[in-house]
Amino acid sequence: MYLSSLINRIYNKSLHDLSADKILISCLNANSFNIIQKDKLFQSALQKSHIILPDGIAIVFASRFLTGTKLKKISGHELFFHEMEQLNKTKGKGFFLGSCESTNSLIRKAAAKEYPNIVTDSYSPPFKQEFNHEDNQRMINAVNTFNPDVLFIGMTQPKQEKWAAVHFDNLHTKRICCIGAVFDFYAGTKKRAPEWLINIGLEWFYRLIKEPKRLWKRYIFGNPKFIAFILKEKLKIVGLQLKQEQFNIL
């Protein structure tokens, strides 16, 4: 019952309560859980994450349905702005790893305007499915030379989580945040869903309309697949509960 054990680890506090220790923060949504089923390295990366955020209405629903726990959705977008506000207060340093240089340039420009107390830098890794040793070393060196308080990684799931988990011990930073598409949203290269759609749990529908070619499989097939996982998990839980009740009676 991996889904239940993973959901039991979902963060259920305020972002203000995050540990001051070095931590890796990942986000979980329906699509990422579907990927986990076939990608054991991604599953391992999430297990190594210190914080897993409920980034999606599907995870909030699954938690309540399976465990009775009421979660508050916390997206990578919210995590990003929280961390930037904290860095601005403390005059900290933020590093952006991922995306292309033109997007990173827009991010740095926007950050300089909105958060003038933050020192920022970025590095754009080569656009490829897998990085070689030299690629990884350049990325690590870029981060460590800057020595940021917060490292934001935007290389899409599951690449960003796997990379962060593997290289966690070698990265000189206090916090690693895997935030994916937030790079594009903040840079303005992609538009996020209106607030009212986000509030009613339909951000996924907005993204599907905007990028049907890229996202139709994720949502048209992925969402029903996730629901099937939840129902199967619930049946297992109910079955175990019935067995336990019968054992107690005996």
Secondary structure as a PSIPRED ss2 file (coil, helix, strand):
# PSIPRED VFORMAT (PSIPRED V4.0)

   1 M C   1.000  0.000  0.000
   2 Y H   0.000  1.000  0.000
   3 L H   0.000  1.000  0.000
   4 S H   0.000  1.000  0.000
   5 S H   0.000  1.000  0.000
   6 L H   0.000  1.000  0.000
   7 I H   0.000  1.000  0.000
   8 N C   1.000  0.000  0.000
   9 R C   1.000  0.000  0.000
  10 I E   0.000  0.000  1.000
  11 Y C   1.000  0.000  0.000
  12 N C   1.000  0.000  0.000
  13 K C   1.000  0.000  0.000
  14 S C   1.000  0.000  0.000
  15 L H   0.000  1.000  0.000
  16 H H   0.000  1.000  0.000
  17 D H   0.000  1.000  0.000
  18 L C   1.000  0.000  0.000
  19 S C   1.000  0.000  0.000
  20 A C   1.000  0.000  0.000
  21 D C   1.000  0.000  0.000
  22 K C   1.000  0.000  0.000
  23 I E   0.000  0.000  1.000
  24 L E   0.000  0.000  1.000
  25 I E   0.000  0.000  1.000
  26 S E   0.000  0.000  1.000
  27 C E   0.000  0.000  1.000
  28 L E   0.000  0.000  1.000
  29 N C   1.000  0.000  0.000
  30 A H   0.000  1.000  0.000
  31 N H   0.000  1.000  0.000
  32 S H   0.000  1.000  0.000
  33 F H   0.000  1.000  0.000
  34 N H   0.000  1.000  0.000
  35 I H   0.000  1.000  0.000
  36 I H   0.000  1.000  0.000
  37 Q C   1.000  0.000  0.000
  38 K C   1.000  0.000  0.000
  39 D C   1.000  0.000  0.000
  40 K H   0.000  1.000  0.000
  41 L H   0.000  1.000  0.000
  42 F H   0.000  1.000  0.000
  43 Q H   0.000  1.000  0.000
  44 S H   0.000  1.000  0.000
  45 A H   0.000  1.000  0.000
  46 L H   0.000  1.000  0.000
  47 Q H   0.000  1.000  0.000
  48 K H   0.000  1.000  0.000
  49 S C   1.000  0.000  0.000
  50 H C   1.000  0.000  0.000
  51 I E   0.000  0.000  1.000
  52 I E   0.000  0.000  1.000
  53 L E   0.000  0.000  1.000
  54 P E   0.000  0.000  1.000
  55 D C   1.000  0.000  0.000
  56 G C   1.000  0.000  0.000
  57 I H   0.000  1.000  0.000
  58 A H   0.000  1.000  0.000
  59 I H   0.000  1.000  0.000
  60 V H   0.000  1.000  0.000
  61 F H   0.000  1.000  0.000
  62 A H   0.000  1.000  0.000
  63 S H   0.000  1.000  0.000
  64 R H   0.000  1.000  0.000
  65 F H   0.000  1.000  0.000
  66 L H   0.000  1.000  0.000
  67 T H   0.000  1.000  0.000
  68 G C   1.000  0.000  0.000
  69 T C   1.000  0.000  0.000
  70 K C   1.000  0.000  0.000
  71 L C   1.000  0.000  0.000
  72 K C   1.000  0.000  0.000
  73 K C   1.000  0.000  0.000
  74 I C   1.000  0.000  0.000
  75 S C   1.000  0.000  0.000
  76 G H   0.000  1.000  0.000
  77 H H   0.000  1.000  0.000
  78 E H   0.000  1.000  0.000
  79 L H   0.000  1.000  0.000
  80 F H   0.000  1.000  0.000
  81 F H   0.000  1.000  0.000
  82 H H   0.000  1.000  0.000
  83 E H   0.000  1.000  0.000
  84 M H   0.000  1.000  0.000
  85 E H   0.000  1.000  0.000
  86 Q H   0.000  1.000  0.000
  87 L H   0.000  1.000  0.000
  88 N H   0.000  1.000  0.000
  89 K H   0.000  1.000  0.000
  90 T H   0.000  1.000  0.000
  91 K C   1.000  0.000  0.000
  92 G C   1.000  0.000  0.000
  93 K E   0.000  0.000  1.000
  94 G E   0.000  0.000  1.000
  95 F E   0.000  0.000  1.000
  96 F E   0.000  0.000  1.000
  97 L E   0.000  0.000  1.000
  98 G E   0.000  0.000  1.000
  99 S C   1.000  0.000  0.000
 100 C C   1.000  0.000  0.000
 101 E H   0.000  1.000  0.000
 102 S H   0.000  1.000  0.000
 103 T H   0.000  1.000  0.000
 104 N H   0.000  1.000  0.000
 105 S H   0.000  1.000  0.000
 106 L H   0.000  1.000  0.000
 107 I H   0.000  1.000  0.000
 108 R H   0.000  1.000  0.000
 109 K H   0.000  1.000  0.000
 110 A H   0.000  1.000  0.000
 111 A H   0.000  1.000  0.000
 112 A H   0.000  1.000  0.000
 113 K H   0.000  1.000  0.000
 114 E H   0.000  1.000  0.000
 115 Y C   1.000  0.000  0.000
 116 P C   1.000  0.000  0.000
 117 N C   1.000  0.000  0.000
 118 I C   1.000  0.000  0.000
 119 V E   0.000  0.000  1.000
 120 T E   0.000  0.000  1.000
 121 D E   0.000  0.000  1.000
 122 S E   0.000  0.000  1.000
 123 Y E   0.000  0.000  1.000
 124 S C   1.000  0.000  0.000
 125 P C   1.000  0.000  0.000
 126 P C   1.000  0.000  0.000
 127 F C   1.000  0.000  0.000
 128 K C   1.000  0.000  0.000
 129 Q C   1.000  0.000  0.000
 130 E C   1.000  0.000  0.000
 131 F C   1.000  0.000  0.000
 132 N C   1.000  0.000  0.000
 133 H H   0.000  1.000  0.000
 134 E H   0.000  1.000  0.000
 135 D H   0.000  1.000  0.000
 136 N H   0.000  1.000  0.000
 137 Q H   0.000  1.000  0.000
 138 R H   0.000  1.000  0.000
 139 M H   0.000  1.000  0.000
 140 I H   0.000  1.000  0.000
 141 N H   0.000  1.000  0.000
 142 A H   0.000  1.000  0.000
 143 V H   0.000  1.000  0.000
 144 N H   0.000  1.000  0.000
 145 T H   0.000  1.000  0.000
 146 F H   0.000  1.000  0.000
 147 N C   1.000  0.000  0.000
 148 P C   1.000  0.000  0.000
 149 D C   1.000  0.000  0.000
 150 V E   0.000  0.000  1.000
 151 L E   0.000  0.000  1.000
 152 F E   0.000  0.000  1.000
 153 I E   0.000  0.000  1.000
 154 G E   0.000  0.000  1.000
 155 M C   1.000  0.000  0.000
 156 T C   1.000  0.000  0.000
 157 Q C   1.000  0.000  0.000
 158 P C   1.000  0.000  0.000
 159 K H   0.000  1.000  0.000
 160 Q H   0.000  1.000  0.000
 161 E H   0.000  1.000  0.000
 162 K H   0.000  1.000  0.000
 163 W H   0.000  1.000  0.000
 164 A H   0.000  1.000  0.000
 165 A H   0.000  1.000  0.000
 166 V H   0.000  1.000  0.000
 167 H H   0.000  1.000  0.000
 168 F H   0.000  1.000  0.000
 169 D H   0.000  1.000  0.000
 170 N H   0.000  1.000  0.000
 171 L C   1.000  0.000  0.000
 172 H C   1.000  0.000  0.000
 173 T C   1.000  0.000  0.000
 174 K C   1.000  0.000  0.000
 175 R E   0.000  0.000  1.000
 176 I E   0.000  0.000  1.000
 177 C E   0.000  0.000  1.000
 178 C E   0.000  0.000  1.000
 179 I C   1.000  0.000  0.000
 180 G C   1.000  0.000  0.000
 181 A C   1.000  0.000  0.000
 182 V H   0.000  1.000  0.000
 183 F H   0.000  1.000  0.000
 184 D H   0.000  1.000  0.000
 185 F H   0.000  1.000  0.000
 186 Y H   0.000  1.000  0.000
 187 A H   0.000  1.000  0.000
 188 G C   1.000  0.000  0.000
 189 T C   1.000  0.000  0.000
 190 K C   1.000  0.000  0.000
 191 K C   1.000  0.000  0.000
 192 R C   1.000  0.000  0.000
 193 A C   1.000  0.000  0.000
 194 P C   1.000  0.000  0.000
 195 E H   0.000  1.000  0.000
 196 W H   0.000  1.000  0.000
 197 L H   0.000  1.000  0.000
 198 I H   0.000  1.000  0.000
 199 N H   0.000  1.000  0.000
 200 I C   1.000  0.000  0.000
 201 G C   1.000  0.000  0.000
 202 L C   1.000  0.000  0.000
 203 E H   0.000  1.000  0.000
 204 W H   0.000  1.000  0.000
 205 F H   0.000  1.000  0.000
 206 Y H   0.000  1.000  0.000
 207 R H   0.000  1.000  0.000
 208 L H   0.000  1.000  0.000
 209 I H   0.000  1.000  0.000
 210 K H   0.000  1.000  0.000
 211 E C   1.000  0.000  0.000
 212 P H   0.000  1.000  0.000
 213 K H   0.000  1.000  0.000
 214 R H   0.000  1.000  0.000
 215 L H   0.000  1.000  0.000
 216 W H   0.000  1.000  0.000
 217 K H   0.000  1.000  0.000
 218 R H   0.000  1.000  0.000
 219 Y H   0.000  1.000  0.000
 220 I H   0.000  1.000  0.000
 221 F H   0.000  1.000  0.000
 222 G H   0.000  1.000  0.000
 223 N H   0.000  1.000  0.000
 224 P H   0.000  1.000  0.000
 225 K H   0.000  1.000  0.000
 226 F H   0.000  1.000  0.000
 227 I H   0.000  1.000  0.000
 228 A H   0.000  1.000  0.000
 229 F H   0.000  1.000  0.000
 230 I H   0.000  1.000  0.000
 231 L H   0.000  1.000  0.000
 232 K H   0.000  1.000  0.000
 233 E H   0.000  1.000  0.000
 234 K H   0.000  1.000  0.000
 235 L H   0.000  1.000  0.000
 236 K H   0.000  1.000  0.000
 237 I H   0.000  1.000  0.000
 238 V H   0.000  1.000  0.000
 239 G H   0.000  1.000  0.000
 240 L H   0.000  1.000  0.000
 241 Q H   0.000  1.000  0.000
 242 L H   0.000  1.000  0.000
 243 K H   0.000  1.000  0.000
 244 Q H   0.000  1.000  0.000
 245 E H   0.000  1.000  0.000
 246 Q H   0.000  1.000  0.000
 247 F H   0.000  1.000  0.000
 248 N H   0.000  1.000  0.000
 249 I H   0.000  1.000  0.000
 250 L C   1.000  0.000  0.000
